[in-house]
Amino acid sequence: MSLKQIVFGSSCEASKASSAASLVLRLGFGLAMAFAHGMGKLPPPDGFVGGVRGMGFPLPEFFAWLVAVLETGGGILVAVGLFARPLAFFLFIHMSIAFFLAHSGQAFAQRELAFLFGAAMLAIAWMGTGKYGLDAFFAKKD
């Protein structure tokens, strides 16, 4: 598998239905990630930086910014289908950390959102964009 296939891999042979399903999933979860989660963390509030510090991350300000940019920029790029697979994978890792570390000890009802976002991002990382994303457009260009 080439680097181009890993980064821009989009299953261009995908059916219209599966491509449409990927589009709906990317738009819904990507835009929600960007605007419901990421935008509120730009710039990272002191409480969020403190939470990152409390989890034991070194350089908590750096990691707080990294998360805010990943959620905002990554969510938008996943929604439009550009670098969707690698970004969705990083967002899956991020949501796994949120589920297992940031919200550990809480009832599932309080951790459910991180679980759902993580599952959606893992699905996007596996599926790619289908025909309706910028990754598919660039994958066709040689």
DSSP file (Angstrom, degrees, kcal/mol; ACC not computed):
  #  RESIDUE AA STRUCTURE BP1 BP2  ACC     N-H-->O    O-->H-N    N-H-->O    O-->H-N    TCO  KAPPA ALPHA  PHI   PSI    X-CA   Y-CA   Z-CA
    1    1 A M              0   0    0      0, 0.0     2,-0.1     0, 0.0     0, 0.0   0.000 360.0 360.0 360.0 130.1    0.0    0.0    0.0
    2    2 A S     >  -     0   0    0      1,-0.1     4,-1.9     4,-0.0     5,-0.1  -0.365 360.0-112.7 -82.0 162.6    1.4    3.4   -1.0
    3    3 A L  H  > S+     0   0    0      1,-0.2     4,-2.7     2,-0.2     5,-0.3   0.879 119.3  56.8 -60.0 -38.3    1.6    6.5    1.2
    4    4 A K  H  > S+     0   0    0      1,-0.2     4,-2.8     2,-0.2     5,-0.2   0.894 106.7  48.8 -61.0 -40.1   -0.9    8.1   -1.2
    5    5 A Q  H  > S+     0   0    0      3,-0.2     4,-1.2     2,-0.2    -1,-0.2   0.873 112.0  49.1 -67.9 -36.4   -3.4    5.2   -0.6
    6    6 A I  H  < S+     0   0    0     -4,-1.9    -2,-0.2     2,-0.2    -1,-0.2   0.931 120.9  34.2 -67.8 -44.8   -2.9    5.5    3.2
    7    7 A V  H  < S+     0   0    0     -4,-2.7    78,-0.4     1,-0.2    -2,-0.2   0.924 135.8  22.3 -78.2 -46.0   -3.5    9.3    3.2
    8    8 A F  H  < S+     0   0    0     -4,-2.8   131,-0.2    -5,-0.3    -3,-0.2   0.342  83.0 141.6-105.5   6.1   -6.0    9.7    0.5
    9    9 A G     <  +     0   0    0     -4,-1.2   120,-0.4    -5,-0.2    76,-0.2  -0.243  12.8 156.7 -53.9 127.4   -7.4    6.2    0.4
   10   10 A S        -     0   0    0    118,-0.2   120,-0.9   125,-0.1     4,-0.2   0.331  54.7-113.8-141.0   8.1  -11.1    6.6   -0.2
   11   11 A S    >   -     0   0    0      1,-0.1     3,-2.8   118,-0.1   120,-0.1   0.968  35.8-172.4  52.4  58.9  -12.5    3.4   -1.8
   12   12 A C  T 3  S+     0   0    0      1,-0.3    -1,-0.1   118,-0.1   119,-0.1   0.713  80.2  63.2 -58.1 -20.2  -13.3    5.2   -5.0
   13   13 A E  T 3  S+     0   0    0    117,-0.0    -1,-0.3     2,-0.0    -2,-0.1   0.440  78.8 128.2 -82.1   1.7  -15.1    2.0   -6.2
   14   14 A A    <   -     0   0    0     -3,-2.8   117,-0.0    -4,-0.2    -3,-0.0  -0.171  65.8-105.8 -59.5 149.6  -17.6    2.5   -3.3
   15   15 A S     >  -     0   0    0      1,-0.1     4,-2.3   115,-0.0   116,-0.3  -0.263  26.8-111.1 -70.3 163.3  -21.3    2.5   -4.2
   16   16 A K  H  > S+     0   0    0      1,-0.2     4,-2.5     2,-0.2     5,-0.2   0.886 118.2  52.8 -62.3 -38.0  -23.3    5.7   -4.2
   17   17 A A  H  > S+     0   0    0      2,-0.2     4,-2.4     1,-0.2    -1,-0.2   0.932 111.6  43.2 -66.0 -45.6  -25.2    4.5   -1.1
   18   18 A S  H  > S+     0   0    0      2,-0.2     4,-2.2     1,-0.2    -1,-0.2   0.861 114.3  51.8 -70.2 -32.6  -22.1    3.8    0.9
   19   19 A S  H  X S+     0   0    0     -4,-2.3     4,-2.1     2,-0.2    -2,-0.2   0.900 110.8  47.9 -66.3 -40.1  -20.5    7.0   -0.3
   20   20 A A  H  X S+     0   0    0     -4,-2.5     4,-2.5     2,-0.2    -2,-0.2   0.893 110.6  51.6 -66.6 -39.5  -23.6    8.9    0.8
   21   21 A A  H  X S+     0   0    0     -4,-2.4     4,-2.4     1,-0.2    -2,-0.2   0.912 109.9  49.2 -63.3 -41.8  -23.6    7.2    4.1
   22   22 A S  H  X S+     0   0    0     -4,-2.2     4,-3.0     2,-0.2     5,-0.2   0.902 110.1  52.0 -62.6 -41.0  -19.9    8.2    4.6
   23   23 A L  H  X S+     0   0    0     -4,-2.1     4,-3.0     2,-0.2     5,-0.3   0.931 110.7  46.8 -61.1 -46.9  -20.8   11.8    3.7
   24   24 A V  H  X S+     0   0    0     -4,-2.5     4,-2.6     2,-0.2     5,-0.3   0.923 114.6  47.4 -61.8 -44.8  -23.6   11.9    6.2
   25   25 A L  H  X S+     0   0    0     -4,-2.4     4,-2.4     2,-0.2     5,-0.5   0.927 114.8  46.0 -62.1 -46.4  -21.4   10.4    8.9
   26   26 A R  H  X S+     0   0    0     -4,-3.0     4,-2.2     2,-0.2     5,-0.5   0.925 115.1  45.9 -64.2 -45.8  -18.5   12.8    8.1
   27   27 A L  H  X S+     0   0    0     -4,-3.0     4,-1.9    -5,-0.2     5,-0.4   0.947 117.0  43.9 -63.4 -48.0  -20.7   15.9    8.0
   28   28 A G  H  X S+     0   0    0     -4,-2.6     4,-1.7    -5,-0.3    -2,-0.2   0.968 125.0  30.1 -62.9 -55.7  -22.6   15.1   11.2
   29   29 A F  H  X S+     0   0    0     -4,-2.4     4,-2.3    -5,-0.3    -3,-0.2   0.854 120.3  52.7 -77.6 -34.1  -19.7   14.0   13.4
   30   30 A G  H  X S+     0   0    0     -4,-2.2     4,-2.2    -5,-0.5    -3,-0.2   0.946 114.1  41.2 -65.9 -48.1  -17.1   16.2   11.8
   31   31 A L  H  X S+     0   0    0     -4,-1.9     4,-3.0    -5,-0.5     5,-0.5   0.882 115.3  51.1 -69.3 -37.3  -19.0   19.4   12.1
   32   32 A A  H  X>S+     0   0    0     -4,-1.7     4,-2.1    -5,-0.4     5,-0.9   0.913 110.5  50.0 -64.0 -41.0  -20.2   18.5   15.6
   33   33 A M  I  X>S+     0   0    0     -4,-2.3     5,-2.4     3,-0.2     4,-0.7   0.934 116.5  42.0 -60.6 -45.4  -16.6   17.8   16.6
   34   34 A A  I  <>S+     0   0    0     -4,-2.2     5,-2.4     3,-0.2    -2,-0.2   0.950 127.4  26.0 -68.2 -50.5  -15.5   21.1   15.2
   35   35 A F  I  <5S+     0   0    0     -4,-3.0    -3,-0.2     3,-0.2    -2,-0.2   0.782 127.0  39.9 -94.4 -27.5  -18.2   23.4   16.4
   36   36 A A  I  <5S+     0   0    0     -4,-2.1    -3,-0.2    -5,-0.5    -1,-0.1   0.751 134.4  15.1 -90.3 -25.4  -19.7   21.8   19.5
   37   37 A H  I  <<S+     0   0    0     -5,-0.9     4,-0.3    -4,-0.7    -3,-0.2   0.796 126.9  41.1-114.3 -49.5  -16.3   20.6   21.0
   38   38 A G  I > <S+     0   0    0     -5,-2.4     3,-2.0    33,-0.3     4,-0.2   0.933 106.5  55.9 -74.2 -48.1  -13.4   22.3   19.4
   39   39 A M  G > <S+     0   0    0     -5,-2.4     3,-1.4     1,-0.3    -1,-0.2   0.843 103.1  57.1 -58.2 -36.1  -14.4   25.9   19.0
   40   40 A G  G 3  S+     0   0    0      1,-0.3    -1,-0.3    -5,-0.1    -2,-0.2   0.632 103.6  55.3 -69.8 -12.2  -15.2   26.3   22.7
   41   41 A K  G <  S+     0   0    0     -3,-2.0    -1,-0.3    -4,-0.3    -2,-0.2   0.350  79.6 126.1-100.9   4.7  -11.6   25.3   23.5
   42   42 A L  S <  S+     0   0    0     -3,-1.4    23,-0.0    -4,-0.2    -1,-0.0  -0.929  85.4  17.9-108.5 117.0  -10.0   28.0   21.4
   43   43 A P  S    S-     0   0    0      0, 0.0    -1,-0.2     0, 0.0    22,-0.0   0.745 115.0-111.0 -69.7 158.6   -8.1   29.4   23.1
   44   44 A P        -     0   0    0      0, 0.0    -3,-0.1     0, 0.0    -2,-0.1  -0.361  31.9-127.3 -61.6 123.5   -8.0   26.7   25.8
   45   45 A P     >  -     0   0    0      0, 0.0     4,-2.3     0, 0.0     3,-0.5  -0.295  21.6-110.7 -66.5 156.7   -9.8   27.8   29.0
   46   46 A D  H  > S+     0   0    0      1,-0.2     4,-2.6     2,-0.2     5,-0.2   0.866 117.9  56.3 -56.9 -38.4   -7.9   27.5   32.2
   47   47 A G  H  > S+     0   0    0      2,-0.2     4,-1.8     1,-0.2    -1,-0.2   0.875 107.9  47.5 -63.2 -37.2  -10.2   24.8   33.4
   48   48 A F  H  > S+     0   0    0     -3,-0.5     4,-2.2     2,-0.2    -2,-0.2   0.915 111.5  49.6 -70.1 -42.9   -9.4   22.7   30.3
   49   49 A V  H  X S+     0   0    0     -4,-2.3     4,-2.4     1,-0.2    -2,-0.2   0.901 110.6  51.9 -61.0 -40.0   -5.7   23.2   30.7
   50   50 A G  H  X S+     0   0    0     -4,-2.6     4,-2.5    -5,-0.2    -1,-0.2   0.873 107.6  51.8 -63.7 -37.6   -6.0   22.2   34.4
   51   51 A G  H  X S+     0   0    0     -4,-1.8     4,-1.1     2,-0.2    -2,-0.2   0.898 110.0  48.3 -65.1 -40.3   -7.9   19.0   33.3
   52   52 A V  H  <>S+     0   0    0     -4,-2.2     5,-1.5     1,-0.2     3,-0.4   0.910 112.5  49.3 -64.8 -41.8   -5.1   18.1   30.9
   53   53 A R  H ><5S+     0   0    0     -4,-2.4     3,-1.7     1,-0.2    -2,-0.2   0.902 106.9  56.3 -62.3 -41.1   -2.5   18.8   33.7
   54   54 A G  H 3<5S+     0   0    0     -4,-2.5    -1,-0.2     1,-0.3    -2,-0.2   0.746  99.5  59.2 -65.3 -24.4   -4.6   16.6   36.1
   55   55 A M  T 3<5S-     0   0    0     -4,-1.1    -1,-0.3    -3,-0.4    -2,-0.2   0.528 120.0-109.9 -81.3  -5.2   -4.3   13.7   33.7
   56   56 A G  T < 5 +     0   0    0     -3,-1.7    -3,-0.2    -4,-0.3    -2,-0.1   0.609  62.6 154.7  91.1  12.5   -0.5   13.9   34.0
   57   57 A F      < -     0   0    0     -5,-1.5    -1,-0.3     1,-0.1     2,-0.1  -0.552  43.0-124.9 -73.2 135.2    0.3   15.2   30.5
   58   58 A P  S    S+     0   0    0      0, 0.0     5,-0.3     0, 0.0    -1,-0.1  -0.437  92.8  19.9 -70.7 156.8    3.6   17.1   30.3
   59   59 A L  S  > S-     0   0    0      1,-0.1     4,-2.1     3,-0.1     3,-0.4   0.947  75.5-173.2  49.3  61.7    3.3   20.6   28.8
   60   60 A P  H  > S+     0   0    0      0, 0.0     4,-2.3     0, 0.0     5,-0.2   0.819  78.6  55.9 -60.0 -32.3   -0.5   20.8   29.5
   61   61 A E  H  > S+     0   0    0      2,-0.2     4,-2.2     1,-0.2     5,-0.2   0.927 108.6  48.2 -64.5 -42.8   -0.9   24.1   27.6
   62   62 A F  H  > S+     0   0    0     -3,-0.4     4,-2.7     1,-0.2    -1,-0.2   0.942 114.0  45.4 -61.0 -48.5    0.6   22.6   24.5
   63   63 A F  H  X S+     0   0    0     -4,-2.1     4,-2.4    -5,-0.3    -1,-0.2   0.841 110.1  54.8 -68.7 -31.7   -1.6   19.5   24.7
   64   64 A A  H  X S+     0   0    0     -4,-2.3     4,-2.3    -5,-0.2    -1,-0.2   0.926 111.6  44.5 -64.7 -43.5   -4.7   21.6   25.4
   65   65 A W  H  X S+     0   0    0     -4,-2.2     4,-2.8     2,-0.2     5,-0.3   0.913 111.6  54.0 -63.8 -42.5   -3.9   23.7   22.2
   66   66 A L  H  X S+     0   0    0     -4,-2.7     4,-2.7     1,-0.2    -2,-0.2   0.922 110.7  45.5 -58.3 -45.7   -3.3   20.4   20.3
   67   67 A V  H  X S+     0   0    0     -4,-2.4     4,-3.0     2,-0.2     5,-0.3   0.920 113.0  50.3 -63.8 -44.7   -6.6   19.0   21.3
   68   68 A A  H  X S+     0   0    0     -4,-2.3     4,-2.3     1,-0.2     5,-0.3   0.912 114.7  43.0 -62.2 -43.1   -8.5   22.3   20.5
   69   69 A V  H  X>S+     0   0    0     -4,-2.8     4,-2.1     2,-0.2     5,-1.1   0.900 114.5  50.9 -70.0 -40.6   -6.9   22.5   17.0
   70   70 A L  I  X>S+     0   0    0     -4,-2.7     4,-0.9    -5,-0.3     5,-0.6   0.935 113.9  44.2 -61.8 -46.2   -7.4   18.8   16.4
   71   71 A E  I  X5S+     0   0    0     -4,-3.0     4,-0.9     3,-0.2   -33,-0.3   0.924 123.3  35.7 -65.4 -44.1  -11.1   18.9   17.3
   72   72 A T  I  X5S+     0   0    0     -4,-2.3     4,-1.9    -5,-0.3    -3,-0.2   0.989 129.6  28.9 -75.2 -62.3  -11.7   22.2   15.4
   73   73 A G  I  X5S+     0   0    0     -4,-2.1     4,-2.6    -5,-0.3    -3,-0.2   0.914 123.6  49.6 -66.7 -43.6   -9.5   21.8   12.3
   74   74 A G  I  X<S+     0   0    0     -5,-1.1     4,-2.6    -4,-0.9     5,-0.2   0.893 109.8  52.1 -63.3 -39.9   -9.6   18.1   12.2
   75   75 A G  H  X<S+     0   0    0     -4,-0.9     4,-2.2    -5,-0.6    -1,-0.2   0.916 111.4  46.3 -62.3 -43.3  -13.4   18.0   12.5
   76   76 A I  H  X S+     0   0    0     -4,-1.9     4,-2.0     2,-0.2    -2,-0.2   0.928 113.9  48.0 -65.0 -44.9  -13.8   20.5    9.6
   77   77 A L  H  X>S+     0   0    0     -4,-2.6     5,-2.7     1,-0.2     4,-1.0   0.884 111.2  50.4 -66.1 -37.7  -11.4   18.5    7.4
   78   78 A V  H  <5S+     0   0    0     -4,-2.6     3,-0.4     3,-0.2    -1,-0.2   0.924 108.6  54.1 -62.3 -42.7  -13.1   15.2    8.2
   79   79 A A  H  <5S+     0   0    0     -4,-2.2    -2,-0.2     1,-0.2    -1,-0.2   0.900 114.0  39.5 -59.9 -42.2  -16.4   16.8    7.3
   80   80 A V  H  <5S-     0   0    0     -4,-2.0    54,-1.8     2,-0.1    -1,-0.2   0.565 115.6-116.6 -86.1  -7.4  -15.2   17.9    3.9
   81   81 A G  T  <5 +     0   0    0     -4,-1.0    54,-3.0    -3,-0.4     2,-0.5   0.839  64.5 141.6  81.3  33.7  -13.3   14.7    3.4
   82   82 A L  S   <S-     0   0    0     -5,-2.7    -1,-0.2    52,-0.2    -2,-0.1  -0.948  84.5 -13.7-112.3 122.2   -9.7   16.0    3.3
   83   83 A F  S  > S+     0   0    0     -2,-0.5     4,-2.1   -76,-0.1     5,-0.3   0.824  92.3 155.2  56.0  33.2   -7.1   13.8    5.0
   84   84 A A  H  >  +     0   0    0     -3,-0.2     4,-2.8     1,-0.2     5,-0.3   0.882  58.0  52.7 -61.7 -43.4  -10.2   12.2    6.5
   85   85 A R  H  > S+     0   0    0    -78,-0.4     4,-2.1     2,-0.2    -1,-0.2   0.965 114.4  37.8 -63.8 -54.3   -8.6    8.8    7.3
   86   86 A P  H  > S+     0   0    0      0, 0.0     4,-2.3     0, 0.0    -1,-0.2   0.916 119.7  48.1 -65.3 -39.1   -5.6    9.9    9.3
   87   87 A L  H  X S+     0   0    0     -4,-2.1     4,-2.6     1,-0.2    -2,-0.2   0.914 110.8  50.6 -66.6 -41.0   -7.4   12.7   11.0
   88   88 A A  H  X S+     0   0    0     -4,-2.8     4,-2.2    -5,-0.3    -1,-0.2   0.886 109.8  51.8 -62.6 -37.2  -10.3   10.4   11.9
   89   89 A F  H  X S+     0   0    0     -4,-2.1     4,-2.3    -5,-0.3    -2,-0.2   0.934 110.6  47.2 -64.3 -44.8   -7.8    7.9   13.4
   90   90 A F  H  X S+     0   0    0     -4,-2.3     4,-2.5     1,-0.2    -2,-0.2   0.889 112.3  50.4 -63.3 -37.9   -6.2   10.6   15.5
   91   91 A L  H  X S+     0   0    0     -4,-2.6     4,-2.7     2,-0.2    -1,-0.2   0.857 107.8  53.8 -68.0 -33.7   -9.7   11.8   16.6
   92   92 A F  H  X S+     0   0    0     -4,-2.2     4,-2.1     2,-0.2    -2,-0.2   0.934 109.9  47.1 -62.1 -46.0  -10.5    8.2   17.5
   93   93 A I  H  X S+     0   0    0     -4,-2.3     4,-2.2     2,-0.2    -2,-0.2   0.928 112.7  50.1 -60.0 -45.2   -7.3    8.0   19.7
   94   94 A H  H  X S+     0   0    0     -4,-2.5     4,-2.2     1,-0.2    -2,-0.2   0.918 111.4  47.2 -60.0 -45.7   -8.3   11.4   21.2
   95   95 A M  H  X S+     0   0    0     -4,-2.7     4,-2.6     2,-0.2    -1,-0.2   0.824 108.8  55.5 -68.4 -30.3  -11.8   10.2   22.0
   96   96 A S  H  X S+     0   0    0     -4,-2.1     4,-3.0     2,-0.2     5,-0.3   0.905 108.1  48.4 -65.9 -40.9  -10.4    6.9   23.5
   97   97 A I  H  X>S+     0   0    0     -4,-2.2     4,-2.5     2,-0.2     5,-1.9   0.913 112.4  49.2 -63.4 -42.4   -8.3    9.0   25.8
   98   98 A A  I  <>S+     0   0    0     -4,-2.2     5,-2.1     3,-0.2    -2,-0.2   0.925 115.6  43.7 -61.4 -44.2  -11.3   11.1   26.7
   99   99 A F  I  <5S+     0   0    0     -4,-2.6    -2,-0.2     3,-0.2    -1,-0.2   0.943 125.4  29.8 -67.4 -49.2  -13.4    7.9   27.4
  100  100 A F  I  <5S+     0   0    0     -4,-3.0    -3,-0.2    -5,-0.2    -2,-0.2   0.732 136.2  16.9 -88.6 -23.3  -10.8    5.9   29.3
  101  101 A L  I ><5S+     0   0    0     -4,-2.5     3,-1.0    -5,-0.3    -3,-0.2   0.796 122.9  43.8-115.9 -57.6   -8.8    8.6   31.0
  102  102 A A  I 3 <S+     0   0    0     -5,-1.9    -3,-0.2     1,-0.3    -4,-0.2   0.870 128.6  28.9 -64.2 -37.0  -10.5   12.0   31.1
  103  103 A H  T > <S+     0   0    0     -5,-2.1     3,-1.8    -6,-0.3    -1,-0.3   0.129  86.6 141.4-110.3  19.5  -13.9   10.6   32.1
  104  104 A S  T <   +     0   0    0     -3,-1.0     3,-0.1     1,-0.3    -4,-0.1  -0.305  67.0  28.4 -62.0 146.3  -12.8    7.5   34.0
  105  105 A G  T 3  S+     0   0    0      1,-0.3    -1,-0.3    -5,-0.1     2,-0.2   0.288  97.0 113.5  85.6 -10.8  -14.8    6.8   37.0
  106  106 A Q  S <  S-     0   0    0     -3,-1.8    -1,-0.3     1,-0.1    -3,-0.1  -0.556  76.8 -95.8 -89.0 158.1  -17.9    8.4   35.6
  107  107 A A    >>  -     0   0    0     -2,-0.2     3,-1.3     1,-0.1     4,-0.9  -0.296  38.3-107.0 -65.5 157.6  -21.0    6.5   34.7
  108  108 A F  H >> S+     0   0    0      1,-0.3     4,-1.5     2,-0.2     3,-0.7   0.841 117.7  66.2 -57.6 -33.7  -21.4    5.5   31.0
  109  109 A A  H 34 S+     0   0    0      1,-0.3     4,-0.3     2,-0.2    -1,-0.3   0.838 104.5  44.4 -58.8 -32.8  -24.0    8.1   30.5
  110  110 A Q  H <4 S+     0   0    0     -3,-1.3    -1,-0.3     1,-0.2    -2,-0.2   0.675 119.0  43.0 -83.4 -17.8  -21.4   10.8   31.1
  111  111 A R  H <X S+     0   0    0     -4,-0.9     4,-1.9    -3,-0.7     3,-0.3   0.483  87.3  95.3-101.7  -6.6  -18.8    9.0   28.9
  112  112 A E  H  X S+     0   0    0     -4,-1.5     4,-2.8     1,-0.2     5,-0.2   0.853  78.7  55.7 -57.7 -41.1  -21.3    8.1   26.1
  113  113 A L  H  > S+     0   0    0     -4,-0.3     4,-2.7     1,-0.2     5,-0.3   0.919 108.5  47.1 -62.1 -44.6  -20.5   11.1   23.9
  114  114 A A  H  > S+     0   0    0     -3,-0.3     4,-2.3    -4,-0.2    -1,-0.2   0.893 112.8  51.4 -62.7 -38.6  -16.8   10.3   23.8
  115  115 A F  H  X S+     0   0    0     -4,-1.9     4,-2.5     2,-0.2    -2,-0.2   0.935 111.9  45.4 -62.7 -47.2  -17.7    6.7   23.0
  116  116 A L  H  X S+     0   0    0     -4,-2.8     4,-2.5     2,-0.2    -2,-0.2   0.917 114.5  47.2 -65.7 -44.4  -20.0    7.7   20.1
  117  117 A F  H  X S+     0   0    0     -4,-2.7     4,-2.5    -5,-0.2    -1,-0.2   0.908 112.9  50.5 -63.3 -40.4  -17.5   10.1   18.6
  118  118 A G  H  X S+     0   0    0     -4,-2.3     4,-2.2    -5,-0.3    -2,-0.2   0.921 111.0  47.8 -62.5 -44.4  -14.8    7.6   18.9
  119  119 A A  H  X S+     0   0    0     -4,-2.5     4,-2.1     2,-0.2    -2,-0.2   0.913 113.1  48.5 -63.5 -42.6  -16.8    4.9   17.2
  120  120 A A  H  X S+     0   0    0     -4,-2.5     4,-2.3     1,-0.2    -2,-0.2   0.914 112.0  48.5 -64.5 -42.5  -17.8    7.3   14.4
  121  121 A M  H  X S+     0   0    0     -4,-2.5     4,-2.4     2,-0.2    -1,-0.2   0.866 110.1  51.7 -67.9 -35.2  -14.2    8.4   13.8
  122  122 A L  H  X S+     0   0    0     -4,-2.2     4,-1.9     2,-0.2    -1,-0.2   0.908 109.7  50.3 -65.7 -40.6  -13.0    4.8   13.8
  123  123 A A  H  X S+     0   0    0     -4,-2.1     4,-3.0     2,-0.2     5,-0.3   0.914 111.5  47.9 -62.4 -42.8  -15.7    4.0   11.2
  124  124 A I  H  X S+     0   0    0     -4,-2.3     4,-2.8     1,-0.2    -2,-0.2   0.902 108.9  54.0 -65.0 -40.7  -14.6    7.0    9.1
  125  125 A A  H  < S+     0   0    0     -4,-2.4    -1,-0.2     1,-0.2    -2,-0.2   0.881 115.3  40.7 -61.3 -37.3  -10.9    5.9    9.4
  126  126 A W  H  < S+     0   0    0     -4,-1.9    -2,-0.2    -5,-0.1    -1,-0.2   0.918 122.1  38.9 -74.8 -44.9  -11.8    2.5    8.1
  127  127 A M  H  < S-     0   0    0     -4,-3.0     3,-0.4     1,-0.2    -2,-0.2   0.840  90.0-156.1 -77.7 -34.6  -14.3    3.5    5.3
  128  128 A G     <  -     0   0    0     -4,-2.8  -118,-0.2    -5,-0.3    -1,-0.2  -0.432  46.0 -57.2  77.7-165.8  -12.6    6.6    4.0
  129  129 A T    >   -     0   0    0   -120,-0.4     3,-0.7     1,-0.3    -1,-0.2   0.646  63.3-149.1 -88.9 -15.2  -14.6    9.3    2.2
  130  130 A G  T 3   -     0   0    0   -120,-0.9     3,-0.3    -3,-0.4    -1,-0.3  -0.482  59.3 -40.2  71.0-154.7  -16.2    7.2   -0.5
  131  131 A K  T 3  S+     0   0    0   -116,-0.3     2,-0.7     1,-0.2    -1,-0.2   0.686 129.9  68.8 -79.6 -18.4  -16.9    9.2   -3.7
  132  132 A Y  S <  S+     0   0    0     -3,-0.7     2,-0.3  -113,-0.2    -1,-0.2  -0.457  83.2  77.3-107.8  60.7  -18.1   12.4   -2.0
  133  133 A G  S  > S-     0   0    0     -2,-0.7     4,-1.5    -3,-0.3     3,-0.4  -0.983  83.3-109.8-157.1 160.4  -15.0   13.8   -0.4
  134  134 A L  H  > S+     0   0    0    -54,-1.8     4,-2.5    -2,-0.3   -52,-0.2   0.805 114.3  63.6 -66.2 -28.5  -11.9   15.8   -1.3
  135  135 A D  H  > S+     0   0    0    -54,-3.0     4,-2.3     1,-0.2    -1,-0.2   0.923 103.4  48.0 -59.5 -43.2   -9.7   12.7   -0.6
  136  136 A A  H  > S+     0   0    0     -3,-0.4     4,-1.3   -55,-0.2    -1,-0.2   0.887 110.2  52.8 -64.8 -38.5  -11.5   10.8   -3.4
  137  137 A F  H  X S+     0   0    0     -4,-1.5     4,-0.7     1,-0.2     3,-0.3   0.937 113.9  41.3 -61.4 -47.4  -11.0   13.8   -5.7
  138  138 A F  H  < S+     0   0    0     -4,-2.5     3,-0.3     1,-0.2    -2,-0.2   0.803 107.9  61.2 -73.3 -28.4   -7.2   14.0   -5.0
  139  139 A A  H  < S+     0   0    0     -4,-2.3    -1,-0.2     1,-0.2    -2,-0.2   0.821 102.3  53.1 -66.5 -29.5   -6.8   10.2   -5.1
  140  140 A K  H  < S+     0   0    0     -4,-1.3     2,-0.2    -3,-0.3    -1,-0.2   0.762  93.0  87.6 -75.6 -25.5   -8.0   10.3   -8.8
  141  141 A K     <        0   0    0     -4,-0.7    -3,-0.0    -3,-0.3     0, 0.0  -0.548 360.0 360.0 -76.5 136.6   -5.4   12.9   -9.7
  142  142 A D              0   0    0     -2,-0.2    -1,-0.1     0, 0.0    -4,-0.0   0.369 360.0 360.0-122.5 360.0   -2.0   11.5  -10.8
